Amino acid sequence: MENVKNQSIYKRIFKKFVYSILEVDKVCGFLGKDVVVGVSGGLDSLSLYTFLKEYYKLRKFEGRVYGVNVVLGKGDLKPVRFDDVINIFPERKDFDNFNCSLCARLRKIEVFKFCEGRGIKFVAFGHIANDYAENFIWNALYHKRLESMPLCRNYFNGKFFVVRPFAFVFKKDILRYANLMVLKDIEIKCELKNRVRQDVREFLNKMETDEVSVYKNLLEIIKENKFYGE
């Protein structure tokens, strides 16, 4: 009986995941191509990597899904030990003001180098619907901009594309999927990253109720008005 229940849950999650990646594919056309998934070790990126590999196999795509982790940040960071994830160790430099924005740029550079060596154009990050909602509120309150994150963004005149296939997947389904697939959060938390947007996340979580999902409402606003940003 439990196995039947799990199959039913998986089917519902599968449909939601496929809906999201197909919606993003309409914008960027990445499905079936070689794609690099940035794997931090958190459940969002692990779920994206695991599901995309499964989906590619199911659809018999010729393209390959690579998992890449860039070991970079503040504190005692270690490589991700998961399946065939490739760990990249860039040269560590001391910066006067090392922050999340700089870290993200440095990570992209390393991933782009990896892609360039293999002729890959598409990089997928594991940002989910909750991240879009939080980013939207963050930009509105702190930067006076009505925008979140792009579904697809090209770099260097189309040489590379960054896509977010799970843009329409909510955290609750990530947690359900991770539980079914026995995925564990193995990310070594950066001492800086833990503070990023935490105040916005706590605010939205307090507003979330069983009757009204503020995350879902915010995503609808973003989607209907195309507040994705550039």
Rosetta blueprint (number, residue, H / E / L):
1 M L
2 E H
3 N H
4 V H
5 K H
6 N H
7 Q H
8 S H
9 I H
10 Y H
11 K H
12 R H
13 I H
14 F H
15 K H
16 K H
17 F H
18 V H
19 Y H
20 S H
21 I H
22 L H
23 E H
24 V H
25 D H
26 K H
27 V H
28 C H
29 G L
30 F L
31 L L
32 G L
33 K L
34 D L
35 V E
36 V E
37 V E
38 G E
39 V L
40 S L
41 G L
42 G L
43 L H
44 D H
45 S H
46 L H
47 S H
48 L H
49 Y H
50 T H
51 F H
52 L H
53 K H
54 E H
55 Y H
56 Y H
57 K H
58 L H
59 R H
60 K L
61 F L
62 E L
63 G L
64 R L
65 V E
66 Y E
67 G E
68 V E
69 N E
70 V E
71 V L
72 L L
73 G L
74 K L
75 G L
76 D L
77 L L
78 K L
79 P L
80 V L
81 R L
82 F L
83 D L
84 D L
85 V L
86 I E
87 N E
88 I E
89 F L
90 P L
91 E L
92 R L
93 K L
94 D L
95 F L
96 D L
97 N L
98 F L
99 N L
100 C H
101 S H
102 L H
103 C H
104 A H
105 R H
106 L H
107 R H
108 K H
109 I H
110 E H
111 V H
112 F H
113 K H
114 F H
115 C H
116 E H
117 G H
118 R H
119 G L
120 I L
121 K L
122 F E
123 V E
124 A E
125 F L
126 G L
127 H L
128 I L
129 A H
130 N H
131 D H
132 Y H
133 A H
134 E H
135 N H
136 F H
137 I H
138 W H
139 N H
140 A H
141 L H
142 Y H
143 H H
144 K L
145 R L
146 L L
147 E L
148 S L
149 M L
150 P L
151 L L
152 C E
153 R E
154 N E
155 Y E
156 F L
157 N L
158 G L
159 K L
160 F E
161 F E
162 V E
163 V E
164 R L
165 P L
166 F L
167 A L
168 F L
169 V L
170 F L
171 K H
172 K H
173 D H
174 I H
175 L H
176 R H
177 Y H
178 A H
179 N H
180 L H
181 M L
182 V L
183 L L
184 K L
185 D L
186 I L
187 E L
188 I L
189 K L
190 C L
191 E L
192 L L
193 K H
194 N H
195 R H
196 V L
197 R L
198 Q H
199 D H
200 V H
201 R H
202 E H
203 F H
204 L H
205 N H
206 K H
207 M H
208 E L
209 T L
210 D L
211 E L
212 V L
213 S L
214 V H
215 Y H
216 K H
217 N H
218 L H
219 L H
220 E H
221 I H
222 I H
223 K H
224 E H
225 N H
226 K L
227 F L
228 Y L
229 G L
230 E L
